[in-house]
Amino acid sequence: MKFSPEHVDELNLLLHFNLDSSAIGIKVHSDAPNTHQYAIDRLYKKGLCTLPDGGYLTNEGIEAAEHAQRLYRIIN
């Protein structure tokens, strides 16, 4: 089992969310690379963020972002 390129794109976007404040979201603009646009839309469809172009993390999204950030710190 391994991460697909799409999973890596999603994990990288989860790293962009600021977990210090739930009032800070992100927006993936229409001129962003397609990989970012598709990844944020997948996170939205999975219920991890509130808007198809980003927004805020849901409760499950916060948990996923915490795990992503923890994994990043461990392997970095």
PDB file of N, H, CA, C and O in Angstrom:
ATOM      1  N   MET A   1       0.844  -1.170   0.000  1.00  0.00           N
ATOM      2  CA  MET A   1       0.000   0.000   0.000  1.00  0.00           C
ATOM      3  C   MET A   1       0.893   1.238   0.000  1.00  0.00           C
ATOM      4  O   MET A   1       1.901   1.295   0.705  1.00  0.00           O
ATOM      5  N   LYS A   2       0.504   2.229  -0.805  1.00  0.00           N
ATOM      6  H   LYS A   2      -0.314   2.183  -1.378  1.00  0.00           H
ATOM      7  CA  LYS A   2       1.264   3.475  -0.810  1.00  0.00           C
ATOM      8  C   LYS A   2       0.330   4.632  -1.154  1.00  0.00           C
ATOM      9  O   LYS A   2      -0.769   4.434  -1.672  1.00  0.00           O
ATOM     10  N   PHE A   3       0.793   5.843  -0.855  1.00  0.00           N
ATOM     11  H   PHE A   3       1.685   6.004  -0.434  1.00  0.00           H
ATOM     12  CA  PHE A   3       0.020   7.030  -1.190  1.00  0.00           C
ATOM     13  C   PHE A   3       0.060   7.249  -2.693  1.00  0.00           C
ATOM     14  O   PHE A   3       1.118   7.154  -3.316  1.00  0.00           O
ATOM     15  N   SER A   4      -1.099   7.543  -3.272  1.00  0.00           N
ATOM     16  H   SER A   4      -1.958   7.620  -2.766  1.00  0.00           H
ATOM     17  CA  SER A   4      -1.154   7.906  -4.686  1.00  0.00           C
ATOM     18  C   SER A   4      -0.740   9.371  -4.821  1.00  0.00           C
ATOM     19  O   SER A   4      -0.724  10.097  -3.827  1.00  0.00           O
ATOM     20  N   PRO A   5      -0.408   9.813  -6.023  1.00  0.00           N
ATOM     21  CA  PRO A   5      -0.100  11.240  -6.204  1.00  0.00           C
ATOM     22  C   PRO A   5      -1.258  12.135  -5.761  1.00  0.00           C
ATOM     23  O   PRO A   5      -1.034  13.235  -5.256  1.00  0.00           O
ATOM     24  N   GLU A   6      -2.490  11.667  -5.948  1.00  0.00           N
ATOM     25  H   GLU A   6      -2.672  10.774  -6.358  1.00  0.00           H
ATOM     26  CA  GLU A   6      -3.654  12.453  -5.524  1.00  0.00           C
ATOM     27  C   GLU A   6      -3.703  12.574  -4.005  1.00  0.00           C
ATOM     28  O   GLU A   6      -4.029  13.636  -3.475  1.00  0.00           O
ATOM     29  N   HIS A   7      -3.378  11.486  -3.301  1.00  0.00           N
ATOM     30  H   HIS A   7      -3.112  10.623  -3.732  1.00  0.00           H
ATOM     31  CA  HIS A   7      -3.340  11.531  -1.835  1.00  0.00           C
ATOM     32  C   HIS A   7      -2.282  12.520  -1.353  1.00  0.00           C
ATOM     33  O   HIS A   7      -2.514  13.285  -0.417  1.00  0.00           O
ATOM     34  N   VAL A   8      -1.126  12.498  -2.000  1.00  0.00           N
ATOM     35  H   VAL A   8      -0.938  11.876  -2.761  1.00  0.00           H
ATOM     36  CA  VAL A   8      -0.046  13.409  -1.617  1.00  0.00           C
ATOM     37  C   VAL A   8      -0.490  14.857  -1.829  1.00  0.00           C
ATOM     38  O   VAL A   8      -0.212  15.718  -0.994  1.00  0.00           O
ATOM     39  N   ASP A   9      -1.177  15.129  -2.938  1.00  0.00           N
ATOM     40  H   ASP A   9      -1.403  14.430  -3.616  1.00  0.00           H
ATOM     41  CA  ASP A   9      -1.693  16.480  -3.174  1.00  0.00           C
ATOM     42  C   ASP A   9      -2.652  16.899  -2.069  1.00  0.00           C
ATOM     43  O   ASP A   9      -2.603  18.039  -1.608  1.00  0.00           O
ATOM     44  N   GLU A  10      -3.519  15.996  -1.640  1.00  0.00           N
ATOM     45  H   GLU A  10      -3.559  15.069  -2.014  1.00  0.00           H
ATOM     46  CA  GLU A  10      -4.469  16.298  -0.568  1.00  0.00           C
ATOM     47  C   GLU A  10      -3.744  16.528   0.754  1.00  0.00           C
ATOM     48  O   GLU A  10      -4.063  17.466   1.484  1.00  0.00           O
ATOM     49  N   LEU A  11      -2.780  15.683   1.059  1.00  0.00           N
ATOM     50  H   LEU A  11      -2.520  14.921   0.466  1.00  0.00           H
ATOM     51  CA  LEU A  11      -2.004  15.858   2.292  1.00  0.00           C
ATOM     52  C   LEU A  11      -1.281  17.194   2.295  1.00  0.00           C
ATOM     53  O   LEU A  11      -1.250  17.887   3.311  1.00  0.00           O
ATOM     54  N   ASN A  12      -0.698  17.556   1.156  1.00  0.00           N
ATOM     55  H   ASN A  12      -0.723  16.993   0.330  1.00  0.00           H
ATOM     56  CA  ASN A  12       0.001  18.840   1.075  1.00  0.00           C
ATOM     57  C   ASN A  12      -0.953  20.007   1.307  1.00  0.00           C
ATOM     58  O   ASN A  12      -0.575  20.984   1.954  1.00  0.00           O
ATOM     59  N   LEU A  13      -2.169  19.929   0.800  1.00  0.00           N
ATOM     60  H   LEU A  13      -2.477  19.136   0.275  1.00  0.00           H
ATOM     61  CA  LEU A  13      -3.128  21.009   1.057  1.00  0.00           C
ATOM     62  C   LEU A  13      -3.545  21.047   2.520  1.00  0.00           C
ATOM     63  O   LEU A  13      -3.733  22.127   3.082  1.00  0.00           O
ATOM     64  N   LEU A  14      -3.690  19.894   3.137  1.00  0.00           N
ATOM     65  H   LEU A  14      -3.538  19.017   2.681  1.00  0.00           H
ATOM     66  CA  LEU A  14      -4.035  19.880   4.564  1.00  0.00           C
ATOM     67  C   LEU A  14      -2.963  20.565   5.398  1.00  0.00           C
ATOM     68  O   LEU A  14      -3.257  21.129   6.452  1.00  0.00           O
ATOM     69  N   LEU A  15      -1.726  20.519   4.933  1.00  0.00           N
ATOM     70  H   LEU A  15      -1.487  20.062   4.076  1.00  0.00           H
ATOM     71  CA  LEU A  15      -0.634  21.187   5.655  1.00  0.00           C
ATOM     72  C   LEU A  15      -0.751  22.708   5.596  1.00  0.00           C
ATOM     73  O   LEU A  15      -0.140  23.403   6.410  1.00  0.00           O
ATOM     74  N   HIS A  16      -1.520  23.233   4.654  1.00  0.00           N
ATOM     75  H   HIS A  16      -2.016  22.669   3.994  1.00  0.00           H
ATOM     76  CA  HIS A  16      -1.662  24.686   4.520  1.00  0.00           C
ATOM     77  C   HIS A  16      -2.662  25.289   5.513  1.00  0.00           C
ATOM     78  O   HIS A  16      -2.659  26.501   5.731  1.00  0.00           O
ATOM     79  N   PHE A  17      -3.506  24.461   6.107  1.00  0.00           N
ATOM     80  H   PHE A  17      -3.508  23.477   5.929  1.00  0.00           H
ATOM     81  CA  PHE A  17      -4.482  24.984   7.060  1.00  0.00           C
ATOM     82  C   PHE A  17      -3.795  25.299   8.379  1.00  0.00           C
ATOM     83  O   PHE A  17      -2.957  24.535   8.858  1.00  0.00           O
ATOM     84  N   ASN A  18      -4.161  26.434   8.959  1.00  0.00           N
ATOM     85  H   ASN A  18      -4.842  27.055   8.570  1.00  0.00           H
ATOM     86  CA  ASN A  18      -3.623  26.869  10.245  1.00  0.00           C
ATOM     87  C   ASN A  18      -4.470  26.255  11.348  1.00  0.00           C
ATOM     88  O   ASN A  18      -5.640  26.604  11.502  1.00  0.00           O
ATOM     89  N   LEU A  19      -3.894  25.356  12.105  1.00  0.00           N
ATOM     90  H   LEU A  19      -2.943  25.072  11.980  1.00  0.00           H
ATOM     91  CA  LEU A  19      -4.646  24.689  13.166  1.00  0.00           C
ATOM     92  C   LEU A  19      -4.705  25.495  14.451  1.00  0.00           C
ATOM     93  O   LEU A  19      -5.369  25.088  15.404  1.00  0.00           O
ATOM     94  N   ASP A  20      -4.022  26.633  14.492  1.00  0.00           N
ATOM     95  H   ASP A  20      -3.483  26.964  13.717  1.00  0.00           H
ATOM     96  CA  ASP A  20      -4.062  27.478  15.682  1.00  0.00           C
ATOM     97  C   ASP A  20      -5.363  28.250  15.785  1.00  0.00           C
ATOM     98  O   ASP A  20      -5.719  28.714  16.868  1.00  0.00           O
ATOM     99  N   SER A  21      -6.082  28.397  14.678  1.00  0.00           N
ATOM    100  H   SER A  21      -5.793  28.020  13.798  1.00  0.00           H
ATOM    101  CA  SER A  21      -7.345  29.137  14.690  1.00  0.00           C
ATOM    102  C   SER A  21      -8.309  28.539  13.681  1.00  0.00           C
ATOM    103  O   SER A  21      -7.998  28.442  12.494  1.00  0.00           O
ATOM    104  N   SER A  22      -9.474  28.141  14.157  1.00  0.00           N
ATOM    105  H   SER A  22      -9.726  28.220  15.121  1.00  0.00           H
ATOM    106  CA  SER A  22     -10.484  27.594  13.250  1.00  0.00           C
ATOM    107  C   SER A  22     -11.124  28.693  12.405  1.00  0.00           C
ATOM    108  O   SER A  22     -11.898  28.403  11.493  1.00  0.00           O
ATOM    109  N   ALA A  23     -10.806  29.951  12.703  1.00  0.00           N
ATOM    110  H   ALA A  23     -10.177  30.187  13.444  1.00  0.00           H
ATOM    111  CA  ALA A  23     -11.356  31.072  11.944  1.00  0.00           C
ATOM    112  C   ALA A  23     -10.506  31.433  10.734  1.00  0.00           C
ATOM    113  O   ALA A  23     -10.817  32.379  10.010  1.00  0.00           O
ATOM    114  N   ILE A  24      -9.430  30.677  10.515  1.00  0.00           N
ATOM    115  H   ILE A  24      -9.177  29.909  11.103  1.00  0.00           H
ATOM    116  CA  ILE A  24      -8.562  30.928   9.370  1.00  0.00           C
ATOM    117  C   ILE A  24      -8.702  29.766   8.402  1.00  0.00           C
ATOM    118  O   ILE A  24      -8.398  28.621   8.737  1.00  0.00           O
ATOM    119  N   GLY A  25      -9.163  30.073   7.202  1.00  0.00           N
ATOM    120  H   GLY A  25      -9.410  31.003   6.929  1.00  0.00           H
ATOM    121  CA  GLY A  25      -9.308  29.046   6.179  1.00  0.00           C
ATOM    122  C   GLY A  25      -8.327  29.280   5.050  1.00  0.00           C
ATOM    123  O   GLY A  25      -7.418  30.104   5.157  1.00  0.00           O
ATOM    124  N   ILE A  26      -8.521  28.546   3.968  1.00  0.00           N
ATOM    125  H   ILE A  26      -9.259  27.877   3.881  1.00  0.00           H
ATOM    126  CA  ILE A  26      -7.713  28.757   2.775  1.00  0.00           C
ATOM    127  C   ILE A  26      -8.641  28.855   1.572  1.00  0.00           C
ATOM    128  O   ILE A  26      -9.793  28.423   1.624  1.00  0.00           O
ATOM    129  N   LYS A  27      -8.132  29.422   0.502  1.00  0.00           N
ATOM    130  H   LYS A  27      -7.196  29.773   0.460  1.00  0.00           H
ATOM    131  CA  LYS A  27      -8.852  29.475  -0.762  1.00  0.00           C
ATOM    132  C   LYS A  27      -7.883  29.077  -1.863  1.00  0.00           C
ATOM    133  O   LYS A  27      -6.793  29.635  -1.984  1.00  0.00           O
ATOM    134  N   VAL A  28      -8.301  28.101  -2.665  1.00  0.00           N
ATOM    135  H   VAL A  28      -9.187  27.648  -2.566  1.00  0.00           H
ATOM    136  CA  VAL A  28      -7.521  27.692  -3.825  1.00  0.00           C
ATOM    137  C   VAL A  28      -8.141  28.427  -5.015  1.00  0.00           C
ATOM    138  O   VAL A  28      -9.262  28.129  -5.427  1.00  0.00           O
ATOM    139  N   HIS A  29      -7.411  29.370  -5.549  1.00  0.00           N
ATOM    140  H   HIS A  29      -6.500  29.611  -5.215  1.00  0.00           H
ATOM    141  CA  HIS A  29      -7.923  30.226  -6.623  1.00  0.00           C
ATOM    142  C   HIS A  29      -7.991  29.474  -7.948  1.00  0.00           C
ATOM    143  O   HIS A  29      -7.339  28.446  -8.128  1.00  0.00           O
ATOM    144  N   SER A  30      -8.781  29.999  -8.862  1.00  0.00           N
ATOM    145  H   SER A  30      -9.310  30.835  -8.716  1.00  0.00           H
ATOM    146  CA  SER A  30      -8.976  29.358 -10.162  1.00  0.00           C
ATOM    147  C   SER A  30      -7.704  29.346 -11.007  1.00  0.00           C
ATOM    148  O   SER A  30      -7.605  28.571 -11.959  1.00  0.00           O
ATOM    149  N   ASP A  31      -6.732  30.194 -10.672  1.00  0.00           N
ATOM    150  H   ASP A  31      -6.812  30.823  -9.899  1.00  0.00           H
ATOM    151  CA  ASP A  31      -5.478  30.189 -11.426  1.00  0.00           C
ATOM    152  C   ASP A  31      -4.403  29.313 -10.755  1.00  0.00           C
ATOM    153  O   ASP A  31      -3.259  29.275 -11.209  1.00  0.00           O
ATOM    154  N   ALA A  32      -4.779  28.613  -9.677  1.00  0.00           N
ATOM    155  H   ALA A  32      -5.708  28.643  -9.308  1.00  0.00           H
ATOM    156  CA  ALA A  32      -3.856  27.680  -9.021  1.00  0.00           C
ATOM    157  C   ALA A  32      -3.668  26.455  -9.926  1.00  0.00           C
ATOM    158  O   ALA A  32      -4.502  26.192 -10.792  1.00  0.00           O
ATOM    159  N   PRO A  33      -2.590  25.719  -9.732  1.00  0.00           N
ATOM    160  CA  PRO A  33      -2.395  24.510 -10.530  1.00  0.00           C
ATOM    161  C   PRO A  33      -3.607  23.577 -10.425  1.00  0.00           C
ATOM    162  O   PRO A  33      -4.252  23.494  -9.380  1.00  0.00           O
ATOM    163  N   ASN A  34      -3.896  22.892 -11.504  1.00  0.00           N
ATOM    164  H   ASN A  34      -3.372  22.959 -12.352  1.00  0.00           H
ATOM    165  CA  ASN A  34      -5.043  21.972 -11.512  1.00  0.00           C
ATOM    166  C   ASN A  34      -4.951  20.946 -10.400  1.00  0.00           C
ATOM    167  O   ASN A  34      -5.967  20.562  -9.821  1.00  0.00           O
ATOM    168  N   THR A  35      -3.734  20.495 -10.094  1.00  0.00           N
ATOM    169  H   THR A  35      -2.908  20.807 -10.564  1.00  0.00           H
ATOM    170  CA  THR A  35      -3.590  19.494  -9.037  1.00  0.00           C
ATOM    171  C   THR A  35      -4.119  20.012  -7.705  1.00  0.00           C
ATOM    172  O   THR A  35      -4.717  19.260  -6.935  1.00  0.00           O
ATOM    173  N   HIS A  36      -3.899  21.302  -7.433  1.00  0.00           N
ATOM    174  H   HIS A  36      -3.414  21.913  -8.058  1.00  0.00           H
ATOM    175  CA  HIS A  36      -4.420  21.901  -6.194  1.00  0.00           C
ATOM    176  C   HIS A  36      -5.943  22.035  -6.256  1.00  0.00           C
ATOM    177  O   HIS A  36      -6.633  21.754  -5.276  1.00  0.00           O
ATOM    178  N   GLN A  37      -6.460  22.461  -7.399  1.00  0.00           N
ATOM    179  H   GLN A  37      -5.900  22.689  -8.195  1.00  0.00           H
ATOM    180  CA  GLN A  37      -7.905  22.627  -7.541  1.00  0.00           C
ATOM    181  C   GLN A  37      -8.625  21.288  -7.382  1.00  0.00           C
ATOM    182  O   GLN A  37      -9.648  21.207  -6.703  1.00  0.00           O
ATOM    183  N   TYR A  38      -8.092  20.244  -8.007  1.00  0.00           N
ATOM    184  H   TYR A  38      -7.261  20.310  -8.560  1.00  0.00           H
ATOM    185  CA  TYR A  38      -8.718  18.927  -7.898  1.00  0.00           C
ATOM    186  C   TYR A  38      -8.600  18.376  -6.479  1.00  0.00           C
ATOM    187  O   TYR A  38      -9.534  17.758  -5.967  1.00  0.00           O
ATOM    188  N   ALA A  39      -7.455  18.601  -5.852  1.00  0.00           N
ATOM    189  H   ALA A  39      -6.697  19.102  -6.268  1.00  0.00           H
ATOM    190  CA  ALA A  39      -7.239  18.078  -4.497  1.00  0.00           C
ATOM    191  C   ALA A  39      -8.184  18.731  -3.495  1.00  0.00           C
ATOM    192  O   ALA A  39      -8.746  18.045  -2.642  1.00  0.00           O
ATOM    193  N   ILE A  40      -8.366  20.044  -3.585  1.00  0.00           N
ATOM    194  H   ILE A  40      -7.909  20.602  -4.278  1.00  0.00           H
ATOM    195  CA  ILE A  40      -9.254  20.705  -2.618  1.00  0.00           C
ATOM    196  C   ILE A  40     -10.697  20.288  -2.850  1.00  0.00           C
ATOM    197  O   ILE A  40     -11.472  20.167  -1.902  1.00  0.00           O
ATOM    198  N   ASP A  41     -11.058  20.069  -4.104  1.00  0.00           N
ATOM    199  H   ASP A  41     -10.429  20.168  -4.874  1.00  0.00           H
ATOM    200  CA  ASP A  41     -12.410  19.593  -4.396  1.00  0.00           C
ATOM    201  C   ASP A  41     -12.623  18.193  -3.819  1.00  0.00           C
ATOM    202  O   ASP A  41     -13.700  17.895  -3.302  1.00  0.00           O
ATOM    203  N   ARG A  42     -11.611  17.337  -3.903  1.00  0.00           N
ATOM    204  H   ARG A  42     -10.736  17.579  -4.323  1.00  0.00           H
ATOM    205  CA  ARG A  42     -11.726  16.003  -3.304  1.00  0.00           C
ATOM    206  C   ARG A  42     -11.845  16.095  -1.787  1.00  0.00           C
ATOM    207  O   ARG A  42     -12.631  15.364  -1.184  1.00  0.00           O
ATOM    208  N   LEU A  43     -11.073  16.984  -1.164  1.00  0.00           N
ATOM    209  H   LEU A  43     -10.435  17.578  -1.654  1.00  0.00           H
ATOM    210  CA  LEU A  43     -11.187  17.160   0.294  1.00  0.00           C
ATOM    211  C   LEU A  43     -12.587  17.624   0.660  1.00  0.00           C
ATOM    212  O   LEU A  43     -13.147  17.186   1.666  1.00  0.00           O
ATOM    213  N   TYR A  44     -13.154  18.504  -0.149  1.00  0.00           N
ATOM    214  H   TYR A  44     -12.699  18.859  -0.966  1.00  0.00           H
ATOM    215  CA  TYR A  44     -14.515  18.982   0.086  1.00  0.00           C
ATOM    216  C   TYR A  44     -15.511  17.822  -0.030  1.00  0.00           C
ATOM    217  O   TYR A  44     -16.381  17.659   0.825  1.00  0.00           O
ATOM    218  N   LYS A  45     -15.381  17.028  -1.082  1.00  0.00           N
ATOM    219  H   LYS A  45     -14.675  17.161  -1.778  1.00  0.00           H
ATOM    220  CA  LYS A  45     -16.291  15.899  -1.297  1.00  0.00           C
ATOM    221  C   LYS A  45     -16.161  14.849  -0.201  1.00  0.00           C
ATOM    222  O   LYS A  45     -17.109  14.109   0.060  1.00  0.00           O
ATOM    223  N   LYS A  46     -15.005  14.776   0.437  1.00  0.00           N
ATOM    224  H   LYS A  46     -14.235  15.377   0.225  1.00  0.00           H
ATOM    225  CA  LYS A  46     -14.796  13.854   1.558  1.00  0.00           C
ATOM    226  C   LYS A  46     -15.285  14.443   2.877  1.00  0.00           C
ATOM    227  O   LYS A  46     -15.243  13.778   3.912  1.00  0.00           O
ATOM    228  N   GLY A  47     -15.751  15.699   2.837  1.00  0.00           N
ATOM    229  H   GLY A  47     -15.785  16.239   1.996  1.00  0.00           H
ATOM    230  CA  GLY A  47     -16.278  16.336   4.037  1.00  0.00           C
ATOM    231  C   GLY A  47     -15.208  16.887   4.956  1.00  0.00           C
ATOM    232  O   GLY A  47     -15.457  17.070   6.147  1.00  0.00           O
ATOM    233  N   LEU A  48     -14.010  17.160   4.425  1.00  0.00           N
ATOM    234  H   LEU A  48     -13.808  17.012   3.456  1.00  0.00           H
ATOM    235  CA  LEU A  48     -12.925  17.648   5.265  1.00  0.00           C
ATOM    236  C   LEU A  48     -12.815  19.166   5.285  1.00  0.00           C
ATOM    237  O   LEU A  48     -12.203  19.727   6.195  1.00  0.00           O
ATOM    238  N   CYS A  49     -13.397  19.840   4.296  1.00  0.00           N
ATOM    239  H   CYS A  49     -13.894  19.384   3.557  1.00  0.00           H
ATOM    240  CA  CYS A  49     -13.435  21.303   4.291  1.00  0.00           C
ATOM    241  C   CYS A  49     -14.818  21.756   3.843  1.00  0.00           C
ATOM    242  O   CYS A  49     -15.589  20.973   3.290  1.00  0.00           O
ATOM    243  N   THR A  50     -15.122  23.019   4.083  1.00  0.00           N
ATOM    244  H   THR A  50     -14.495  23.656   4.532  1.00  0.00           H
ATOM    245  CA  THR A  50     -16.492  23.503   3.933  1.00  0.00           C
ATOM    246  C   THR A  50     -16.869  23.973   2.535  1.00  0.00           C
ATOM    247  O   THR A  50     -18.056  24.088   2.232  1.00  0.00           O
ATOM    248  N   LEU A  51     -15.899  24.245   1.683  1.00  0.00           N
ATOM    249  H   LEU A  51     -14.934  24.152   1.929  1.00  0.00           H
ATOM    250  CA  LEU A  51     -16.196  24.753   0.341  1.00  0.00           C
ATOM    251  C   LEU A  51     -15.368  24.006  -0.698  1.00  0.00           C
ATOM    252  O   LEU A  51     -14.276  23.530  -0.389  1.00  0.00           O
ATOM    253  N   PRO A  52     -15.874  23.897  -1.930  1.00  0.00           N
ATOM    254  CA  PRO A  52     -15.116  23.171  -2.962  1.00  0.00           C
ATOM    255  C   PRO A  52     -13.811  23.853  -3.359  1.00  0.00           C
ATOM    256  O   PRO A  52     -12.982  23.247  -4.037  1.00  0.00           O
ATOM    257  N   ASP A  53     -13.617  25.114  -2.943  1.00  0.00           N
ATOM    258  H   ASP A  53     -14.291  25.607  -2.393  1.00  0.00           H
ATOM    259  CA  ASP A  53     -12.344  25.784  -3.215  1.00  0.00           C
ATOM    260  C   ASP A  53     -11.578  26.069  -1.925  1.00  0.00           C
ATOM    261  O   ASP A  53     -10.667  26.896  -1.902  1.00  0.00           O
ATOM    262  N   GLY A  54     -11.953  25.384  -0.868  1.00  0.00           N
ATOM    263  H   GLY A  54     -12.693  24.712  -0.886  1.00  0.00           H
ATOM    264  CA  GLY A  54     -11.231  25.525   0.395  1.00  0.00           C
ATOM    265  C   GLY A  54     -12.153  25.811   1.561  1.00  0.00           C
ATOM    266  O   GLY A  54     -12.843  24.919   2.055  1.00  0.00           O
ATOM    267  N   GLY A  55     -12.161  27.052   1.997  1.00  0.00           N
ATOM    268  H   GLY A  55     -11.600  27.777   1.596  1.00  0.00           H
ATOM    269  CA  GLY A  55     -12.976  27.412   3.151  1.00  0.00           C
ATOM    270  C   GLY A  55     -12.282  27.014   4.441  1.00  0.00           C
ATOM    271  O   GLY A  55     -11.073  27.184   4.604  1.00  0.00           O
ATOM    272  N   TYR A  56     -13.078  26.482   5.345  1.00  0.00           N
ATOM    273  H   TYR A  56     -14.060  26.344   5.213  1.00  0.00           H
ATOM    274  CA  TYR A  56     -12.588  26.098   6.665  1.00  0.00           C
ATOM    275  C   TYR A  56     -12.606  24.580   6.794  1.00  0.00           C
ATOM    276  O   TYR A  56     -13.318  23.894   6.061  1.00  0.00           O
ATOM    277  N   LEU A  57     -11.832  24.074   7.712  1.00  0.00           N
ATOM    278  H   LEU A  57     -11.253  24.631   8.307  1.00  0.00           H
ATOM    279  CA  LEU A  57     -11.847  22.644   7.983  1.00  0.00           C
ATOM    280  C   LEU A  57     -13.085  22.274   8.783  1.00  0.00           C
ATOM    281  O   LEU A  57     -13.519  23.027   9.654  1.00  0.00           O
ATOM    282  N   THR A  58     -13.645  21.127   8.487  1.00  0.00           N
ATOM    283  H   THR A  58     -13.293  20.515   7.779  1.00  0.00           H
ATOM    284  CA  THR A  58     -14.695  20.554   9.320  1.00  0.00           C
ATOM    285  C   THR A  58     -14.019  19.891  10.524  1.00  0.00           C
ATOM    286  O   THR A  58     -12.791  19.862  10.607  1.00  0.00           O
ATOM    287  N   ASN A  59     -14.807  19.367  11.442  1.00  0.00           N
ATOM    288  H   ASN A  59     -15.804  19.390  11.374  1.00  0.00           H
ATOM    289  CA  ASN A  59     -14.207  18.672  12.592  1.00  0.00           C
ATOM    290  C   ASN A  59     -13.340  17.510  12.130  1.00  0.00           C
ATOM    291  O   ASN A  59     -12.239  17.312  12.644  1.00  0.00           O
ATOM    292  N   GLU A  60     -13.831  16.739  11.159  1.00  0.00           N
ATOM    293  H   GLU A  60     -14.725  16.900  10.741  1.00  0.00           H
ATOM    294  CA  GLU A  60     -13.038  15.630  10.643  1.00  0.00           C
ATOM    295  C   GLU A  60     -11.812  16.147   9.888  1.00  0.00           C
ATOM    296  O   GLU A  60     -10.751  15.523   9.917  1.00  0.00           O
ATOM    297  N   GLY A  61     -11.963  17.284   9.217  1.00  0.00           N
ATOM    298  H   GLY A  61     -12.825  17.791   9.194  1.00  0.00           H
ATOM    299  CA  GLY A  61     -10.842  17.895   8.524  1.00  0.00           C
ATOM    300  C   GLY A  61      -9.755  18.349   9.475  1.00  0.00           C
ATOM    301  O   GLY A  61      -8.568  18.213   9.180  1.00  0.00           O
ATOM    302  N   ILE A  62     -10.159  18.892  10.621  1.00  0.00           N
ATOM    303  H   ILE A  62     -11.124  19.003  10.860  1.00  0.00           H
ATOM    304  CA  ILE A  62      -9.179  19.297  11.637  1.00  0.00           C
ATOM    305  C   ILE A  62      -8.385  18.085  12.095  1.00  0.00           C
ATOM    306  O   ILE A  62      -7.163  18.150  12.229  1.00  0.00           O
ATOM    307  N   GLU A  63      -9.075  16.986  12.332  1.00  0.00           N
ATOM    308  H   GLU A  63     -10.068  16.933  12.223  1.00  0.00           H
ATOM    309  CA  GLU A  63      -8.392  15.769  12.761  1.00  0.00           C
ATOM    310  C   GLU A  63      -7.433  15.269  11.678  1.00  0.00           C
ATOM    311  O   GLU A  63      -6.308  14.866  11.975  1.00  0.00           O
ATOM    312  N   ALA A  64      -7.883  15.297  10.427  1.00  0.00           N
ATOM    313  H   ALA A  64      -8.796  15.624  10.185  1.00  0.00           H
ATOM    314  CA  ALA A  64      -7.023  14.856   9.319  1.00  0.00           C
ATOM    315  C   ALA A  64      -5.802  15.758   9.184  1.00  0.00           C
ATOM    316  O   ALA A  64      -4.691  15.274   8.966  1.00  0.00           O
ATOM    317  N   ALA A  65      -6.005  17.065   9.312  1.00  0.00           N
ATOM    318  H   ALA A  65      -6.908  17.457   9.489  1.00  0.00           H
ATOM    319  CA  ALA A  65      -4.894  18.014   9.202  1.00  0.00           C
ATOM    320  C   ALA A  65      -3.912  17.828  10.359  1.00  0.00           C
ATOM    321  O   ALA A  65      -2.701  17.938  10.168  1.00  0.00           O
ATOM    322  N   GLU A  66      -4.424  17.549  11.543  1.00  0.00           N
ATOM    323  H   GLU A  66      -5.408  17.460  11.698  1.00  0.00           H
ATOM    324  CA  GLU A  66      -3.537  17.293  12.686  1.00  0.00           C
ATOM    325  C   GLU A  66      -2.663  16.072  12.411  1.00  0.00           C
ATOM    326  O   GLU A  66      -1.459  16.089  12.666  1.00  0.00           O
ATOM    327  N   HIS A  67      -3.278  15.022  11.893  1.00  0.00           N
ATOM    328  H   HIS A  67      -4.256  15.008  11.686  1.00  0.00           H
ATOM    329  CA  HIS A  67      -2.509  13.814  11.572  1.00  0.00           C
ATOM    330  C   HIS A  67      -1.494  14.089  10.473  1.00  0.00           C
ATOM    331  O   HIS A  67      -0.351  13.638  10.556  1.00  0.00           O
ATOM    332  N   ALA A  68      -1.901  14.823   9.447  1.00  0.00           N
ATOM    333  H   ALA A  68      -2.829  15.188   9.380  1.00  0.00           H
ATOM    334  CA  ALA A  68      -0.994  15.148   8.343  1.00  0.00           C
ATOM    335  C   ALA A  68       0.194  15.949   8.850  1.00  0.00           C
ATOM    336  O   ALA A  68       1.337  15.679   8.482  1.00  0.00           O
ATOM    337  N   GLN A  69      -0.078  16.936   9.697  1.00  0.00           N
ATOM    338  H   GLN A  69      -1.007  17.156   9.997  1.00  0.00           H
ATOM    339  CA  GLN A  69       0.997  17.775  10.204  1.00  0.00           C
ATOM    340  C   GLN A  69       1.911  16.989  11.143  1.00  0.00           C
ATOM    341  O   GLN A  69       3.125  17.194  11.148  1.00  0.00           O
ATOM    342  N   ARG A  70       1.331  16.099  11.928  1.00  0.00           N
ATOM    343  H   ARG A  70       0.345  15.933  11.924  1.00  0.00           H
ATOM    344  CA  ARG A  70       2.132  15.261  12.817  1.00  0.00           C
ATOM    345  C   ARG A  70       3.025  14.325  11.994  1.00  0.00           C
ATOM    346  O   ARG A  70       4.210  14.180  12.296  1.00  0.00           O
ATOM    347  N   LEU A  71       2.475  13.701  10.972  1.00  0.00           N
ATOM    348  H   LEU A  71       1.512  13.819  10.726  1.00  0.00           H
ATOM    349  CA  LEU A  71       3.255  12.838  10.105  1.00  0.00           C
ATOM    350  C   LEU A  71       4.370  13.602   9.419  1.00  0.00           C
ATOM    351  O   LEU A  71       5.488  13.100   9.306  1.00  0.00           O
ATOM    352  N   TYR A  72       4.077  14.820   8.958  1.00  0.00           N
ATOM    353  H   TYR A  72       3.168  15.228   9.050  1.00  0.00           H
ATOM    354  CA  TYR A  72       5.090  15.648   8.317  1.00  0.00           C
ATOM    355  C   TYR A  72       6.257  15.914   9.271  1.00  0.00           C
ATOM    356  O   TYR A  72       7.421  15.803   8.885  1.00  0.00           O
ATOM    357  N   ARG A  73       5.932  16.267  10.528  1.00  0.00           N
ATOM    358  H   ARG A  73       4.987  16.356  10.842  1.00  0.00           H
ATOM    359  CA  ARG A  73       6.997  16.537  11.512  1.00  0.00           C
ATOM    360  C   ARG A  73       7.836  15.284  11.762  1.00  0.00           C
ATOM    361  O   ARG A  73       9.055  15.373  11.902  1.00  0.00           O
ATOM    362  N   ILE A  74       7.189  14.120  11.818  1.00  0.00           N
ATOM    363  H   ILE A  74       6.198  14.048  11.704  1.00  0.00           H
ATOM    364  CA  ILE A  74       7.915  12.885  12.095  1.00  0.00           C
ATOM    365  C   ILE A  74       8.878  12.543  10.964  1.00  0.00           C
ATOM    366  O   ILE A  74      10.030  12.187  11.215  1.00  0.00           O
ATOM    367  N   ILE A  75       8.418  12.649   9.732  1.00  0.00           N
ATOM    368  H   ILE A  75       7.482  12.938   9.528  1.00  0.00           H
ATOM    369  CA  ILE A  75       9.270  12.212   8.612  1.00  0.00           C
ATOM    370  C   ILE A  75      10.203  13.305   8.102  1.00  0.00           C
ATOM    371  O   ILE A  75      11.087  13.047   7.285  1.00  0.00           O
ATOM    372  N   ASN A  76      10.000  14.511   8.584  1.00  0.00           N
ATOM    373  H   ASN A  76       9.282  14.721   9.248  1.00  0.00           H
ATOM    374  CA  ASN A  76      10.863  15.604   8.128  1.00  0.00           C
ATOM    375  C   ASN A  76      12.066  15.647   8.998  1.00  0.00           C
ATOM    376  O   ASN A  76      12.940  16.492   8.801  1.00  0.00           O
TER     377      ASN A  76
END
